[in-house]
Amino acid sequence: MIKLIAALYLLAIMPLSFASQHPLDGLSAEEYSKVQAILAGEGVLTEGTMFADVRLIEPKKSFVLGWEKGDAIPRSALAVIRQGVALSEVSIDLIAERIIANEEIEGEQSGVLFGEWMLAQTITKADKGWQKAIRKRGYRKINPDLFNCLPLSAGYFAEPEYEGKRLLRVQCFDLEGVGNNVYQRPIENLTAIVDLNEQKVIKIIDEGVVPTPEPSSDFDDESLKPFRPAMKPLIVSQPDGPSFTMQGSTVNWGPWQFHVRMDRRQGTTISLASFDDRSVLYQGNLSEMWVPYMDPAQGWFFKSYFDAGEYGFGMFATPLVAGVDCPDYATYIDQLVALDDGQPVTYENATCIFERPTLNPAWRHSEAGIGAYNGRPSRQLVVRMAAAIGNYDYLLDFIFMPTGAIRVDIASTGIDIVKGAKASSLSDPSAEEETRYGTLIAPNLVGVYHDHYFSFRFDLDVDGRQNDFVRDRIVPTRLNESHPRRSIWTVQPERVRHEGAAKLSIDMKKPEQWRIQHSSKTNKMGYNTGYVIAPSSNALPQQSDDDYPLRRAGFARHHLWITPHEASEQYSAGDYPNQSQGDGGLPSWSKNNRSIDGTDIVAWYTLGFHHITAAEDWPVLPSHPKSVTIRPFNFFDRSQVINLPPSSP
């Protein structure tokens, strides 16, 4: 009742105008509150209502592209709410102050709510079965504050006993003698399965006692001493300030202009990226993540996390620290993210934007015969965020280059989640069996093998919305026997007209270039203006096709998918991957084999790597970056960095 009265009061005092300056601006604090007020006024909000998400409903793409500063801005929000076991999507018109749709979503589970995450810990620690198993491991007195219990998404494995239940699997770590590495003392072989709807432990899985490792691996400064000798200062500064400007959430940097906002699920979202007023990328963001572990034990087989859809990449954004995460001279931006009660909290320094010099010149050439040299230094503009999702940290960068390219980097760091082991070295009798699915990265700790897959959604508008997808195949060609050479290669372009034929994977033996071009616009030489998706190193899943985690993460089967633009298709593993059976997302959409010829198309790129764990991972992983680049290909008439200004003396 208190929540209801407060929401109605907010509705009464709410101003009719909002601070939004652009149709794609994230919801303001006032708009978040107005969502609650409207829901309360319509009788939807109750004391038990929890918000799995509150986000902007973007206006239609055609409207955004035609919008000009000063035009009216429609503002709508989607509230994904849980009321008991029911899940609903409520669409709200914030200008008309009314609900425009209220749909119950059956057979799906929303992502894990922070309150549920906390509740599962409390339920587990109070459970008599769990306490009995803990005492079996030598704990006489059970102090709840000395256990770090980690509720984990449960996955789906067609187990009838769990059908229809909202589950978390909870595993705990001993905090006795621990500083800041709360994962170094796993209580191995013990898992509690919690039914969140019933609010109780429904099963304890105890695979036998493994001695809990002794504390030894904190990462605070005192624990890390002695430090290596300090190096001499390395200073990059901008005494005259940055070269970019911001108007609201729109950034201008040289020929580049783009809009940036934070999303609870996707994290950083870049929109309307243009170069010299020519459209390149309507929208780009992380769509989903998948982290499957490779141990068949009862306490490990289910670990197959969809970090964006199950937890929220933006939800777990962390403050960026000047001098470590970003340069001292960076510009820092606070972001609003709604929590379980639907009200926003301010994430301070959640985004940083900065310029940096590159390690290589933009271009150079030296002609020794005539003593000629010329070249230019280069710089980049970086938009960065960091998310700490459990044990792993990720840094996500969108990097804008003066060449007209955009590179997306994602770096993995943080802490390996470890499995307790009896062995302290490979000479111990148990070591061979205990390292079958991982590496002994420290005494009594095994880093289990696993993968990381990142699915990016790139809604490319190359010189406009009318685009084609082309595979430029590199084809060996045998020359005539009379020729001094025996073979060369040439390029055979293939225009792909339907999405069913645009599910592609990197094949080093059959190389090809992936290109998105405008259907009719050309450069001076007559080539269709285009951009290519340029991969870096990558990986594919090694699981069998009938493995349930891979069924749910079908997007990872290919490195590239091309689909026609459809506003409702945002998440490559489906809208609700938590405990899903794998019947949504890219594999489902692409079965329709829709046309991608001369139309508005979207590129989905999967970036992955296999993590074979090593001693150097512990206690904190060195940053491991991966990237993909979107770069111009005949988009311009000549190099865009040739006329960069000379460096200052």
C-alpha positions as CSV (number, residue, x, y, z in Angstrom):
1,M,0.0,0.0,0.0
2,I,2.9,2.4,0.8
3,K,4.4,1.8,-2.7
4,L,1.0,2.4,-4.3
5,I,0.4,5.7,-2.5
6,A,3.9,6.9,-3.3
7,A,3.5,6.1,-7.0
8,L,0.1,7.9,-7.2
9,Y,1.7,10.9,-5.5
10,L,4.4,11.0,-8.1
11,L,1.8,11.0,-10.8
12,A,0.2,14.0,-9.3
13,I,3.4,16.1,-9.1
14,M,5.1,14.8,-12.3
15,P,6.0,17.5,-14.8
16,L,4.7,16.9,-18.3
17,S,8.0,17.6,-20.1
18,F,11.1,15.5,-19.8
19,A,14.8,16.1,-20.2
20,S,15.1,13.9,-23.3
21,Q,16.7,15.7,-26.2
22,H,16.8,12.8,-28.6
23,P,14.3,10.0,-29.6
24,L,16.9,7.4,-28.5
25,D,17.9,8.9,-25.2
26,G,17.5,6.5,-22.3
27,L,14.7,7.0,-19.8
28,S,15.2,9.8,-17.4
29,A,14.7,9.5,-13.6
30,E,11.4,11.3,-14.0
31,E,10.3,8.9,-16.7
32,Y,11.2,5.9,-14.6
33,S,9.1,7.3,-11.8
34,K,6.3,8.0,-14.2
35,V,6.2,4.4,-15.3
36,Q,5.5,3.4,-11.8
37,A,2.9,6.1,-11.3
38,I,1.0,5.1,-14.5
39,L,1.1,1.4,-13.5
40,A,-0.2,2.3,-10.1
41,G,-3.0,4.5,-11.5
42,E,-4.0,1.6,-13.8
43,G,-4.1,-0.9,-11.0
44,V,-1.2,-2.9,-12.3
45,L,1.3,-2.1,-9.5
46,T,1.0,-4.1,-6.3
47,E,3.2,-4.5,-3.3
48,G,4.6,-7.7,-4.7
49,T,5.5,-6.3,-8.2
50,M,9.1,-6.8,-9.2
51,F,10.6,-5.3,-12.3
52,A,12.8,-7.5,-14.4
53,D,13.5,-4.6,-16.8
54,V,12.3,-1.1,-17.6
55,R,13.6,0.2,-20.8
56,L,12.9,2.7,-23.6
57,I,10.6,1.6,-26.4
58,E,12.4,3.1,-29.3
59,P,10.4,5.0,-31.9
60,K,10.1,3.4,-35.3
61,K,13.4,3.6,-37.3
62,S,11.8,5.6,-40.0
63,F,10.7,8.2,-37.5
64,V,14.2,8.4,-35.9
65,L,15.9,8.8,-39.3
66,G,13.5,11.6,-40.2
67,W,13.5,13.4,-36.8
68,E,15.1,16.8,-36.6
69,K,16.0,18.8,-33.5
70,G,13.0,20.7,-32.3
71,D,10.5,18.1,-33.5
72,A,8.2,16.5,-30.9
73,I,9.7,13.3,-29.3
74,P,7.4,10.3,-28.6
75,R,8.4,8.6,-25.3
76,S,7.3,5.1,-24.4
77,A,8.6,2.5,-22.0
78,L,8.5,-1.3,-21.7
79,A,8.2,-2.7,-18.1
80,V,8.9,-6.4,-17.7
81,I,7.2,-7.2,-14.4
82,R,6.9,-10.2,-12.2
83,Q,3.9,-10.6,-9.9
84,G,4.1,-13.9,-8.1
85,V,4.8,-16.5,-10.8
86,A,3.3,-14.4,-13.6
87,L,5.5,-12.6,-16.1
88,S,4.1,-9.7,-18.1
89,E,5.3,-7.1,-20.6
90,V,3.6,-3.7,-20.1
91,S,4.0,-1.0,-22.7
92,I,3.4,2.6,-21.5
93,D,2.9,5.8,-23.4
94,L,4.7,8.4,-21.2
95,I,3.2,11.3,-23.1
96,A,-0.4,10.2,-23.1
97,E,0.1,8.7,-19.6
98,R,-1.6,5.4,-20.3
99,I,-0.9,1.7,-20.8
100,I,-1.0,0.8,-24.4
101,A,-0.4,-3.0,-24.0
102,N,-0.3,-5.5,-21.2
103,E,0.7,-9.0,-22.3
104,E,1.2,-12.0,-20.0
105,I,4.3,-14.0,-21.2
106,E,3.6,-17.7,-20.6
107,G,6.2,-20.4,-20.4
108,E,9.2,-18.0,-20.1
109,Q,11.5,-17.0,-17.2
110,S,12.8,-13.4,-16.9
111,G,16.4,-12.8,-16.0
112,V,17.5,-13.2,-12.4
113,L,16.5,-10.3,-10.2
114,F,18.9,-8.9,-7.7
115,G,16.4,-9.5,-4.9
116,E,16.0,-13.2,-5.9
117,W,19.8,-13.5,-6.0
118,M,19.9,-12.3,-2.4
119,L,16.9,-14.4,-1.4
120,A,18.4,-17.6,-2.7
121,Q,21.5,-17.1,-0.5
122,T,19.3,-16.6,2.6
123,I,17.2,-19.7,1.8
124,T,20.3,-21.8,1.2
125,K,22.1,-20.9,4.4
126,A,18.9,-21.5,6.5
127,D,18.2,-24.9,4.9
128,K,18.7,-27.8,7.3
129,G,19.9,-30.1,4.6
130,W,22.5,-27.7,3.5
131,Q,23.6,-27.1,7.1
132,K,23.9,-30.9,7.6
133,A,26.1,-31.2,4.5
134,I,28.2,-28.3,5.8
135,R,28.7,-29.9,9.2
136,K,29.7,-33.1,7.4
137,R,32.6,-31.0,6.1
138,G,33.9,-30.2,9.6
139,Y,32.1,-26.9,10.2
140,R,30.8,-27.1,13.8
141,K,29.3,-23.7,14.0
142,I,27.6,-22.2,11.0
143,N,28.0,-18.4,10.8
144,P,26.1,-17.3,7.7
145,D,28.4,-14.2,7.4
146,L,31.4,-16.5,6.8
147,F,29.9,-18.1,3.6
148,N,29.8,-16.4,0.2
149,C,26.9,-18.3,-1.5
150,L,26.7,-17.8,-5.2
151,P,23.2,-18.3,-6.8
152,L,23.7,-19.5,-10.4
153,S,21.3,-19.7,-13.3
154,A,20.1,-23.3,-13.5
155,G,20.0,-23.9,-17.3
156,Y,17.7,-26.3,-19.0
157,F,18.3,-30.1,-19.4
158,A,14.8,-31.6,-20.0
159,E,14.5,-32.8,-16.4
160,P,10.8,-33.4,-15.6
161,E,11.2,-32.7,-11.9
162,Y,12.2,-29.1,-12.6
163,E,9.6,-28.3,-15.3
164,G,7.7,-25.1,-14.6
165,K,9.9,-24.1,-11.6
166,R,11.9,-20.9,-11.3
167,L,15.3,-22.2,-10.2
168,L,18.7,-21.1,-9.0
169,R,21.6,-23.5,-8.2
170,V,23.6,-22.2,-5.2
171,Q,27.2,-23.0,-4.4
172,C,29.1,-21.6,-1.5
173,F,32.7,-20.5,-0.6
174,D,34.3,-20.3,2.8
175,L,35.2,-16.7,3.8
176,E,37.2,-17.6,6.9
177,G,40.6,-15.9,6.6
178,V,39.7,-14.4,3.2
179,G,40.3,-10.8,2.2
180,N,38.9,-9.7,-1.2
181,N,39.1,-12.9,-3.3
182,V,35.8,-14.5,-2.3
183,Y,36.2,-17.4,-4.7
184,Q,39.5,-18.9,-3.4
185,R,37.9,-21.4,-0.9
186,P,35.2,-23.3,-2.7
187,I,33.1,-25.7,-0.7
188,E,33.3,-28.3,-3.5
189,N,30.7,-31.0,-4.5
190,L,27.8,-29.3,-2.7
191,T,25.0,-27.6,-4.6
192,A,21.6,-26.5,-3.3
193,I,18.8,-26.2,-5.9
194,V,16.4,-23.4,-4.9
195,D,12.8,-23.0,-6.1
196,L,12.3,-19.2,-6.1
197,N,8.5,-19.5,-6.5
198,E,8.2,-21.9,-3.5
199,Q,11.1,-20.0,-1.7
200,K,12.8,-23.2,-0.5
201,V,15.6,-25.6,-1.2
202,I,14.1,-28.5,-3.2
203,K,17.3,-30.6,-3.5
204,I,20.7,-30.9,-2.1
205,I,23.4,-32.5,-4.3
206,D,26.4,-33.8,-2.3
207,E,29.0,-35.6,-4.3
208,G,31.4,-36.1,-1.3
209,V,33.8,-34.1,0.8
210,V,36.8,-32.3,-0.8
211,P,38.9,-30.4,1.8
212,T,38.4,-26.7,1.5
213,P,41.6,-25.0,0.3
214,E,43.4,-22.7,2.7
215,P,43.3,-18.9,2.0
216,S,46.3,-17.7,0.0
217,S,45.2,-15.7,-3.0
218,D,43.9,-12.2,-2.2
219,F,44.5,-9.4,-4.6
220,D,44.5,-6.3,-2.3
221,D,47.7,-4.2,-2.5
222,E,49.1,-5.5,0.9
223,S,48.7,-9.2,-0.3
224,L,50.4,-8.4,-3.6
225,K,53.6,-7.0,-2.1
226,P,56.5,-6.9,-2.9
227,F,55.7,-5.0,-6.0
228,R,58.0,-4.9,-9.1
229,P,60.2,-1.8,-9.4
230,A,58.2,1.2,-10.7
231,M,58.8,2.4,-14.2
232,K,59.3,6.0,-15.2
233,P,56.2,8.1,-15.7
234,L,54.4,7.7,-19.1
235,I,52.1,10.7,-19.5
236,V,49.5,11.4,-22.2
237,S,47.5,14.6,-21.6
238,Q,45.2,16.9,-23.4
239,P,46.0,20.4,-21.9
240,D,43.5,22.0,-24.2
241,G,40.7,19.5,-23.5
242,P,39.2,16.8,-25.7
243,S,38.7,17.1,-29.5
244,F,35.2,15.7,-29.2
245,T,32.0,17.5,-28.1
246,M,28.8,16.3,-26.5
247,Q,25.3,17.6,-27.0
248,G,23.2,15.6,-24.6
249,S,24.0,12.0,-25.6
250,T,25.3,12.8,-29.1
251,V,29.0,12.8,-29.6
252,N,30.8,14.7,-32.4
253,W,34.5,13.9,-33.1
254,G,36.0,15.0,-36.4
255,P,33.9,13.5,-39.2
256,W,32.2,11.1,-36.8
257,Q,28.8,11.7,-35.1
258,F,27.0,9.1,-32.9
259,H,24.5,8.7,-30.0
260,V,25.4,6.7,-26.9
261,R,23.3,5.3,-24.1
262,M,23.3,2.5,-21.5
263,D,20.9,-0.4,-21.5
264,R,20.4,-2.6,-18.4
265,R,20.7,-5.8,-20.5
266,Q,23.0,-4.9,-23.4
267,G,25.2,-2.3,-21.8
268,T,26.6,0.4,-24.2
269,T,24.4,1.0,-27.2
270,I,25.8,3.1,-30.1
271,S,23.2,4.6,-32.5
272,L,23.2,6.7,-35.6
273,A,26.9,6.5,-36.3
274,S,27.7,8.6,-39.4
275,F,30.9,9.8,-41.1
276,D,30.8,13.1,-42.8
277,D,27.0,13.0,-42.5
278,R,26.9,9.6,-44.3
279,S,25.1,6.8,-42.4
280,V,27.2,3.8,-41.4
281,L,25.7,2.1,-38.3
282,Y,22.1,2.7,-37.2
283,Q,22.7,0.8,-34.0
284,G,25.4,-1.5,-32.5
285,N,25.4,-3.3,-29.2
286,L,26.2,-6.5,-27.4
287,S,23.2,-8.8,-27.9
288,E,24.1,-11.8,-25.8
289,M,26.9,-13.7,-24.1
290,W,27.4,-17.4,-23.5
291,V,29.9,-18.9,-21.1
292,P,29.7,-22.8,-21.0
293,Y,32.0,-24.8,-18.7
294,M,33.4,-28.2,-19.7
295,D,33.1,-30.4,-16.6
296,P,30.4,-33.1,-16.4
297,A,30.3,-33.2,-12.6
298,Q,26.9,-32.6,-10.9
299,G,28.2,-29.3,-9.6
300,W,29.5,-28.1,-12.9
301,F,27.6,-29.5,-15.9
302,F,24.8,-26.9,-15.7
303,K,27.2,-23.9,-15.8
304,S,26.4,-22.3,-19.1
305,Y,25.7,-18.7,-18.5
306,F,23.9,-16.1,-20.7
307,D,25.4,-13.1,-18.9
308,A,23.3,-10.5,-20.8
309,G,19.9,-12.2,-20.8
310,E,20.1,-13.9,-17.5
311,Y,21.9,-11.3,-15.4
312,G,22.3,-8.0,-17.4
313,F,25.5,-6.6,-18.8
314,G,24.5,-3.1,-18.0
315,M,22.9,-4.1,-14.7
316,F,26.4,-5.2,-13.5
317,A,28.3,-2.2,-14.9
318,T,30.9,-0.9,-12.4
319,P,32.4,2.5,-11.9
320,L,35.4,3.2,-14.0
321,V,38.6,4.2,-12.2
322,A,40.7,7.0,-13.6
323,G,44.3,6.1,-14.3
324,V,43.5,2.3,-14.5
325,D,40.2,1.7,-16.4
326,C,40.4,4.9,-18.3
327,P,42.9,7.7,-18.7
328,D,42.9,10.5,-16.2
329,Y,41.8,13.0,-18.9
330,A,38.8,10.9,-20.0
331,T,35.3,12.3,-19.8
332,Y,33.1,10.2,-17.4
333,I,29.3,9.8,-17.7
334,D,26.9,8.6,-15.1
335,Q,24.1,6.2,-16.2
336,L,20.7,5.3,-14.8
337,V,19.7,1.7,-14.4
338,A,16.4,0.5,-12.9
339,L,16.5,-2.1,-10.1
340,D,13.9,-4.6,-9.0
341,D,11.6,-1.9,-7.7
342,G,11.6,-0.2,-11.0
343,Q,13.3,2.9,-9.6
344,P,16.6,3.9,-11.1
345,V,19.9,4.2,-9.4
346,T,22.8,6.3,-10.7
347,Y,25.8,4.3,-11.7
348,E,28.6,6.8,-11.3
349,N,31.3,6.9,-14.0
350,A,29.7,4.0,-15.8
351,T,30.9,5.2,-19.2
352,C,34.1,6.9,-20.2
353,I,35.0,8.6,-23.5
354,F,38.5,9.4,-24.4
355,E,41.0,9.9,-27.2
356,R,44.2,8.0,-27.4
357,P,47.2,7.9,-29.7
358,T,47.6,4.7,-31.6
359,L,50.7,2.5,-31.6
360,N,51.0,2.8,-35.4
361,P,51.0,5.8,-37.7
362,A,47.8,6.5,-39.7
363,W,50.0,6.1,-42.7
364,R,53.7,6.6,-43.7
365,H,56.0,6.1,-46.7
366,S,59.7,6.5,-47.1
367,E,61.2,6.5,-50.6
368,A,65.0,6.0,-50.1
369,G,65.9,6.6,-53.7
370,I,64.8,10.3,-53.6
371,G,65.0,10.9,-49.9
372,A,61.3,11.4,-49.5
373,Y,59.2,10.7,-46.4
374,N,55.8,11.7,-45.2
375,G,53.4,10.3,-42.7
376,R,50.8,11.1,-40.1
377,P,50.2,10.1,-36.5
378,S,46.8,8.7,-35.6
379,R,44.4,8.7,-32.8
380,Q,41.2,6.9,-31.8
381,L,38.1,7.8,-29.9
382,V,37.0,5.1,-27.4
383,V,33.7,4.7,-25.6
384,R,34.2,2.2,-22.7
385,M,32.3,0.5,-20.0
386,A,33.1,-2.4,-17.6
387,A,30.8,-5.0,-16.2
388,A,31.6,-7.4,-13.3
389,I,29.3,-10.4,-13.6
390,G,30.2,-12.7,-10.8
391,N,33.8,-13.7,-11.0
392,Y,34.4,-12.3,-14.5
393,D,35.0,-8.7,-15.5
394,Y,34.6,-7.5,-19.0
395,L,35.6,-4.2,-20.7
396,L,33.6,-3.3,-23.7
397,D,35.0,-0.7,-26.1
398,F,33.5,0.9,-29.2
399,I,36.5,2.5,-31.0
400,F,36.0,5.1,-33.7
401,M,38.9,5.6,-36.2
402,P,39.7,8.4,-38.6
403,T,39.8,5.9,-41.4
404,G,36.0,5.5,-41.1
405,A,36.3,2.1,-39.3
406,I,34.7,1.1,-36.0
407,R,36.3,-1.6,-34.0
408,V,34.6,-3.3,-31.1
409,D,36.9,-4.7,-28.4
410,I,35.8,-6.9,-25.5
411,A,38.5,-7.8,-22.9
412,S,37.9,-10.5,-20.3
413,T,39.6,-10.3,-16.9
414,G,38.6,-10.9,-13.3
415,I,38.9,-14.3,-11.5
416,D,38.7,-17.9,-12.8
417,I,35.9,-19.7,-11.0
418,V,37.8,-22.6,-9.5
419,K,37.0,-26.2,-8.5
420,G,38.3,-27.5,-5.2
421,A,40.8,-30.4,-5.5
422,K,42.8,-32.7,-3.2
423,A,45.9,-32.3,-5.3
424,S,48.4,-29.5,-4.7
425,S,50.7,-30.5,-7.5
426,L,50.7,-32.8,-10.5
427,S,52.7,-35.4,-8.6
428,D,49.8,-36.1,-6.2
429,P,47.9,-39.3,-6.8
430,S,44.5,-37.6,-7.5
431,A,45.9,-35.0,-9.9
432,E,45.4,-36.9,-13.1
433,E,41.7,-37.4,-12.5
434,E,41.1,-34.0,-11.0
435,T,42.7,-32.2,-14.0
436,R,40.8,-34.2,-16.6
437,Y,38.6,-31.1,-17.3
438,G,40.9,-28.3,-16.2
439,T,44.3,-27.1,-15.1
440,L,45.7,-27.1,-11.5
441,I,46.2,-23.3,-11.5
442,A,47.1,-23.2,-7.8
443,P,47.5,-25.8,-5.0
444,N,44.1,-27.4,-4.5
445,L,42.4,-25.3,-7.1
446,V,41.5,-26.4,-10.7
447,G,40.5,-23.8,-13.3
448,V,37.8,-25.6,-15.3
449,Y,38.0,-25.3,-19.1
450,H,35.3,-23.1,-20.6
451,D,34.4,-20.9,-23.5
452,H,33.3,-17.3,-24.0
453,Y,31.0,-16.3,-26.9
454,F,29.9,-12.7,-27.5
455,S,27.1,-12.0,-29.9
456,F,27.0,-8.5,-31.4
457,R,24.1,-6.9,-33.3
458,F,25.1,-4.5,-36.0
459,D,22.2,-2.7,-37.7
460,L,24.3,-1.3,-40.5
461,D,22.9,1.3,-42.8
462,V,25.6,1.7,-45.4
463,D,24.8,5.0,-47.1
464,G,21.2,4.4,-46.3
465,R,18.8,1.5,-45.6
466,Q,18.8,-0.2,-49.0
467,N,21.6,-2.7,-48.6
468,D,22.8,-6.0,-50.0
469,F,25.1,-8.7,-48.5
470,V,28.0,-9.9,-50.6
471,R,30.4,-12.8,-50.1
472,D,33.7,-12.0,-51.8
473,R,35.1,-15.5,-52.2
474,I,38.9,-15.7,-52.7
475,V,39.3,-18.4,-55.4
476,P,42.6,-20.1,-56.5
477,T,43.1,-19.9,-60.2
478,R,45.4,-22.2,-62.1
479,L,47.4,-20.5,-64.8
480,N,48.4,-21.9,-68.2
481,E,51.3,-24.3,-68.1
482,S,53.3,-21.9,-70.3
483,H,53.2,-19.2,-67.7
484,P,56.1,-18.7,-65.3
485,R,53.6,-18.7,-62.4
486,R,51.5,-21.7,-61.6
487,S,48.6,-20.2,-59.7
488,I,47.2,-17.0,-58.3
489,W,43.9,-16.1,-56.6
490,T,41.1,-13.9,-57.7
491,V,37.8,-12.7,-56.2
492,Q,34.3,-14.0,-57.0
493,P,31.6,-11.8,-55.5
494,E,28.3,-13.6,-54.6
495,R,25.3,-11.5,-53.7
496,V,23.3,-13.5,-51.1
497,R,19.6,-12.9,-51.5
498,H,18.0,-14.8,-48.6
499,E,19.0,-15.2,-44.9
500,G,19.1,-19.0,-45.0
501,A,22.3,-18.7,-47.1
502,A,23.8,-16.0,-44.8
503,K,24.7,-18.2,-41.8
504,L,28.5,-18.3,-42.2
505,S,31.6,-19.3,-40.3
506,I,35.3,-18.5,-40.8
507,D,37.0,-21.2,-42.9
508,M,40.8,-20.6,-43.3
509,K,40.8,-23.1,-46.3
510,K,38.0,-21.2,-48.1
511,P,38.7,-17.5,-47.3
512,E,36.1,-14.9,-48.1
513,Q,35.3,-11.3,-47.3
514,W,31.9,-10.4,-45.8
515,R,30.6,-7.1,-47.3
516,I,27.5,-5.0,-46.9
517,Q,27.0,-2.6,-49.7
518,H,24.4,0.0,-50.8
519,S,22.2,-1.4,-53.5
520,S,22.7,1.5,-55.9
521,K,25.1,4.2,-54.6
522,T,28.6,4.0,-55.9
523,N,31.9,5.7,-55.4
524,K,33.8,7.7,-58.1
525,M,35.1,4.5,-59.7
526,G,31.6,2.9,-59.9
527,Y,31.9,0.4,-57.1
528,N,28.9,0.1,-54.7
529,T,29.7,1.8,-51.5
530,G,30.2,-0.7,-48.7
531,Y,31.6,-1.8,-45.4
532,V,33.2,-5.1,-44.6
533,I,33.0,-7.1,-41.3
534,A,36.6,-7.9,-40.6
535,P,37.1,-10.7,-38.0
536,S,40.0,-11.3,-35.7
537,S,40.8,-14.7,-34.2
538,N,37.7,-16.6,-33.4
539,A,36.3,-20.0,-32.3
540,L,33.3,-22.3,-32.7
541,P,31.6,-24.6,-30.1
542,Q,33.0,-28.1,-29.9
543,Q,29.9,-29.5,-28.3
544,S,27.5,-31.8,-30.2
545,D,24.4,-30.3,-31.7
546,D,22.1,-32.1,-29.3
547,D,23.9,-30.7,-26.2
548,Y,21.3,-28.6,-24.4
549,P,23.5,-25.5,-23.7
550,L,24.4,-25.3,-27.4
551,R,20.7,-25.7,-28.4
552,R,20.0,-22.6,-26.2
553,A,23.0,-20.7,-27.7
554,G,22.3,-21.5,-31.3
555,F,23.7,-18.2,-32.4
556,A,27.2,-19.5,-31.5
557,R,27.1,-22.1,-34.3
558,H,28.1,-19.5,-36.9
559,H,30.3,-16.4,-36.8
560,L,28.0,-14.3,-39.0
561,W,24.2,-14.2,-39.5
562,I,22.5,-11.7,-41.8
563,T,18.8,-11.1,-41.2
564,P,16.3,-8.5,-42.5
565,H,15.7,-5.6,-40.1
566,E,12.9,-6.4,-37.7
567,A,12.5,-4.1,-34.6
568,S,11.4,-7.0,-32.4
569,E,14.5,-9.1,-33.1
570,Q,17.0,-7.7,-30.6
571,Y,18.4,-10.7,-28.6
572,S,20.3,-13.5,-30.5
573,A,19.3,-16.2,-27.9
574,G,15.7,-15.0,-27.6
575,D,14.0,-12.5,-25.4
576,Y,14.0,-14.8,-22.3
577,P,17.1,-17.2,-22.3
578,N,16.8,-18.0,-18.6
579,Q,15.9,-21.7,-18.4
580,S,14.9,-21.6,-22.1
581,Q,14.7,-24.7,-24.3
582,G,16.4,-22.9,-27.2
583,D,13.4,-22.2,-29.3
584,G,14.0,-18.5,-29.8
585,G,16.6,-16.1,-31.3
586,L,18.6,-16.3,-34.5
587,P,18.1,-19.9,-35.4
588,S,14.4,-19.6,-35.1
589,W,14.2,-16.3,-37.1
590,S,16.4,-17.4,-39.9
591,K,14.3,-20.5,-40.6
592,N,11.9,-18.2,-42.4
593,N,14.5,-17.6,-45.1
594,R,13.4,-14.0,-45.6
595,S,14.8,-11.8,-48.3
596,I,17.9,-9.8,-47.5
597,D,18.3,-8.4,-51.0
598,G,18.1,-4.6,-51.5
599,T,16.6,-4.0,-48.1
600,D,17.4,-3.0,-44.5
601,I,19.6,-5.7,-43.1
602,V,21.2,-6.6,-39.8
603,A,24.5,-8.3,-39.2
604,W,25.0,-10.5,-36.1
605,Y,28.6,-11.3,-35.4
606,T,29.7,-14.0,-32.9
607,L,33.1,-13.5,-31.3
608,G,34.4,-16.4,-29.2
609,F,37.4,-18.1,-27.7
610,H,38.2,-21.3,-25.8
611,H,39.8,-20.7,-22.4
612,I,42.3,-23.4,-21.6
613,T,43.1,-22.3,-18.1
614,A,46.7,-21.8,-16.9
615,A,48.7,-20.9,-13.7
616,E,49.0,-17.3,-15.0
617,D,45.3,-16.9,-14.7
618,W,45.5,-16.9,-10.9
619,P,44.7,-15.0,-8.8
620,V,43.4,-12.5,-11.3
621,L,43.3,-13.0,-15.1
622,P,45.4,-10.7,-17.2
623,S,43.1,-8.9,-19.6
624,H,42.4,-11.0,-22.7
625,P,41.0,-8.8,-25.6
626,K,39.1,-9.9,-28.7
627,S,37.8,-7.7,-31.4
628,V,35.9,-7.3,-34.6
629,T,36.2,-4.4,-37.0
630,I,33.6,-2.8,-39.4
631,R,35.7,-0.9,-42.0
632,P,34.9,1.0,-45.2
633,F,35.3,-0.8,-48.5
634,N,34.9,1.5,-51.6
635,F,32.7,3.7,-49.4
636,F,35.0,6.6,-50.1
637,D,36.8,7.8,-53.2
638,R,40.2,7.7,-51.5
639,S,41.9,7.3,-48.1
640,Q,40.2,9.3,-45.3
641,V,43.5,9.8,-43.4
642,I,45.6,11.1,-46.2
643,N,44.8,14.7,-45.4
644,L,45.2,14.4,-41.6
645,P,47.2,17.4,-40.3
646,P,50.9,17.0,-39.8
647,S,52.0,16.4,-36.2
648,S,52.9,19.4,-34.1
649,P,56.6,20.0,-33.6
